Amino acid sequence: MSIIVKWNKKKYSIKFPLDTIKEGYWTDYVTLYDLKRRCNEITSVPVERMRLLYQGATLKNNNATLTNFGIKSGSVIMLMGNAEVKSSNQEQDEQSKNNNSIPMPTPSNTYPQNYQEPPQSFQPQDPGFHPPRPQGYPCYPPQPGYGYPQPGYGYPQPGYGYPQQPYGYGYPPPPPPHNPYGQHNPAVPNPAFLSSPTQNQSQTIRNPINPNGDYTNNPFYPPNPNPYAPPPNSYAPPPNSYVPQQQEYYNQQGKPSAPPHQGPENTPNNSQSSYPNQNQSSNTPDSTSPVPPQNTSKMSKEELKKQAQEQPILFLDNCINETRGELEPLVKLYADKVNHHQRGMPMTKDIEQTYLRASELLMQKLLLVDQVMAGQNEEIRTKRKTAVKLIQGLIDKLDESKTELKQKIGK
């Protein structure tokens, strides 16, 4: 009068007392909820997070008796779920609560005794005035003294892309900002064309055509380039030297026919149309891309349930591919973290979250596969068996890594 429950690669014998069983076969009176409570007493797995599997199916109705599921004395049931284990952080919090710790002093908003209030006549907009410095506090930044020149117009402020240098006697001023557009930018005048106050006006370079002082078209310098022209080292598209080979087209009778229309030829009149517009975005519908955009949005639970009922073969193929592509690397990642975990160190939050995520995803995938009804279709039955076997193998690997981690921690 017992049932064998397999959990965490161990087998437990679940027995029921004789005084709670009435006359008749005992599985007609024991419900699924009674079995879960007995499993909770032995494995410490919460009843809400407990999943029982029998012959590849999930037992869901807690009010149904074990006879309704076909369970007999000596049947083997698989239990899936995580026991309630307190992490190291929770244990430390409980220990700190039990210890008589000294309460930390609450911060006060009072000022020190030697603090002096600024005068009431202080106005922030008054230039050169600062309130009296409180005692015990750092001084205010020094102001530039008398005789030191201030930064002139056109020079960047100290610290804005240039090293800070004192502006005093014996220190040269910082260099002017670099012009990334060359020396012939039309927006910046050439210093050679400007006259200084100490220079004679007749010494400045003037255009012989415009003696009135218009400093344009200087014969000693090349003319300014077109600001809208591309730079000289810009990339130019290669010439259209590739000519695709035309293949012969055959009709249904086996005779060659004329090829379909392939668009206008690349003549000088329409040669510009052979290249797409460079200003046009590649995301517009008119632009052609070699790879069509793919819809990566996942299906909802209702859509998955509908697909499991209407297209079970496609649904099982997707489950198998997702399990091999997503869940297998996750289980392998957890195993690698367990292998690199140092012996004697407590469990980290990263390893615990990885285990919880992997176990939850495997449980959800197994429940999705359980929604497929095979019936008399042998192909659906085979694919469903393959998916359950694959998921169950990953669950066993996950439990092995968890057992190895417990041995390293020392539990």
Helices and strands as residue ranges (DSSP letters): E 2-7, E 10-15, G 18-20, G 26-28, H 32-43, E 51-54, E 57-58, E 76-80, H 88-98, G 191-193, G 201-203, E 249-250, E 256-257, G 271-274, H 301-310, H 312-322, I 323-327, H 328-340, H 349-370, H 378-409
